[in-house]
Amino acid sequence: MKFQAVALSAVSAFLLTGYASKSKKQTTTAATAAAPAKFVKGILADSKGMTLYTFDKDTADSGKSVCNDGCIQAWPALTATADAKETGDFKVITRDDGSKQWAHKGKPLYYWVNDKKAGDTTGDKFNGVWHIVKVK
């Protein structure tokens, strides 16, 4: 009887430990967020290959974008969902209107309205303040 109790305790401990480890792995995997963009040929682009830009007038790590009103019409934000999870160099900021936007290394990310297809970089150096994000 005593042997059965010890054996049962050992089996229970094994099962609980295995379950806990499996649960932890599942939680870790579920919590890992996918990056909203990646480098393609050295340039940061979204999942469709559209080039992303930063604006010199934005202050890195301020959590703000200063591109609003007419600016945001020409330079649409790389929007994030309300429940987006930060990952690696990508953080989520809140725009003045309450919407969410992705930032890379603290700088908000934008598209350029005149880029029409994947790989276009027509906004680079626009007015000397817009830049593509390059691998450094």
N, C-alpha and C positions, 0 to 999 in steps of 0.2 A: 504494500500500500504506500509506504514511504517512497519507494523507488518510482512508482507511478506519479506521485505528486511532484517529485523532482524533475522527472522526464517531462511532465506536462508544463511545468514552469519554464524549462529550457526551451521547449517548442514554442510556447507563448512569447517568450522574450525574442526568439529568433524571428517569428512572424511579425511582431511589433516593430522590431528594428528594421527588417526588410521593408515593411510598409512605410515607416517613417522616412527611410532613405528614398524610396520611390516617390513619395509625396513631395519631398524636398526637391528632387530633380524635376518633377513636373512643374512645380511652382517657379523654379528658376527659369525653366524654358519658357513658360508663359509670360514671365516678367521681362524677358529679353525683347526689347523693342527693335523693330526694323528701322534702319536709317532712312530718312526721307529723301536722300540723294546719295550719289556716289560719283567718284571721279571717272570720267570717260575721256581717254586720250589726254589726261592731265588737267581736265576742266570739270568743275563740279556741275552735275546735271541731275535733273529729276528722273523718275522711273521711265519717262518717255524720251529721254535724251535731250530735253530742253535745257539750255544753258541757264545757270543761276548767277546772279550778280550781287555785289554789295555796294553800298552808298557811303561815300566818304563823310557825309554829314551825320551819319549814325555813329554814336559812341559805343564802342565795344563794351560788352558786359553791363550796359545800362538797363537792359531789359525793355528798351523802347525803340520804336521806329519813328523817325522824324519825317518820313515820306507819307504824307496824307493828302487829302483833297485831290487836286489835279495831278500831283505826283504819283499817287497810287493808281491812277487811271493809266498812266503811261508805263509804270513799273509795278505791275501786280505782285502782291506778296505771295510767297510760297506758304500757303495756309496750312495750318495744323488743325486737327480735330480737337474738340474740347477735352477728350480723354487721351490725347497723344502723350506718349512716354518719351522722356529725354533719353538719348543714347549717345555715348561717346562724345564727339565734338558738337553734337546737335542738341540745342536747347529750345524750349518753347517760350516765346514772349507773348505778352498781351498787348495788342494794339490799342490806340486811343478809343476806338469804337467797340472794344471788348472782344473782338475776334482774336484768334490765335495765329501766330506766325512762327515759322522755323527760323532759327539763327544758327550760324556755323561759327564756332570759335568766338561767340559773343556778338557777331554781326548779323543783323536781320538779312534774310535772303529774298531776292526779287527776280521776276522774269522781266524781259523787255518786250513790249507790245509789238515791236517790229521784227522780232525773231519769229520766223514763220515755220521753220522745220528744225528737227533735231540737229544739233551741231552748229546752228547759226550763232554767231557771236557779234552781231551788228551793234550791240550796245556797249561793247568794251571801250572804255575811255571816253564815253559820251560826256560832253561838257567838262571833261577832266575829273569827274567825281564818281562815275560808275565804272565798276571793274568786274571782270569775270573772276571767279575764285579758282586759283590754280594750285596744283600740288606744290608744296614747298619742301 
